[in-house]
């Protein structure tokens, strides 16, 4: 970013038999999580459990370029309701409505192509020590 802060975003929605809380498998069966990692802090939002975890990053081992996350706090986001975090029903209804009235999808193949280009440019930037990578969407 212009301020010099470096950040990454991980958005994960997995459907699998793997879970770190076995007792929740039957109810949920999947995970939805956003993780924001910046230069000095990281934030993890568990969309199904409606929890936010805040960590600060500190040098580790001391004297190296490595870092580790140190717990700061958690927040309970359940007061925000279900619709903000996991409104799959609304997404399905919108898809069905679009099919019924002949509207194009909310996101099309060009959106997917652009997203891939951004991800590939981010990876290239990381491999080149943060060098800015120009995007060329071409026909996308």
ABEGO torsion letter per residue (X at the ends): XAAGBBBBBBBBBBBBABBABAAAAAAAGBBBBBBBBBAABBBBBBAAAGBBBBBBBBBOBBGBABBBBBBABBBBAAAAEAAAABBAAAAAAAAAAAAAAGBBBABBAAAAAAAAAAAAAAAAAAAAGGBBBBBBAEAX
